Amino acid sequence: MANSANTTVSQQPDPGTTGRILVVEDELLIGLDTMSALADAGYDVVLAADGAEGLEVLGQQNFDLIITDYVMPKLTGSEMIRLIRKRGVTTPVVLATSVDEAALHTGRDPWFDHYVGKPYNVHALIAVVRRMIARGQEKKIIGRNMLVA
């Protein structure tokens, strides 16, 4: 379990790759590996050690995507996501966990936008990240256009 304060890694983005990502992961090595791979792909990444820290970071900063583990101490991924949704945060969420996806659907409204099973392939995760950030940016543009119309 990671007990560190949140960590940020930022590199010069690859052409066409932009976005801020919050990774919420209590397994330090998994979190650091994920953060490093995303930073290498050109993303600005912040790592939180658990759901409580993730919630705190989300209260202070804006992100284009959240990648969270499910089973964590203090506050689980689902509890964190439900709390931020109650606050009106609509940032897309990728749930990265070894828990079977079918076991996670417990209601009508899915509380996450995409599921990635652990262990995951980093290249597959980056492909998901690109799609989710692009979808989130499309929603922002549509929302702005609706406000202007």
Secondary structure, DSSP 8 states (H G I E B T S, - for coil): ---S--EEE-----TT---EEEEE-SSHHHHHHHHHHHHHTT-EEEEESSHHHHHHHHTT---SEEEE-SS-SSS-HHHHHHHHHHTT----EEEEESS-HHHH--SSS-S-SEEEESS--HHHHHHHHHHHHHHHHHHHHHHHHHHH-
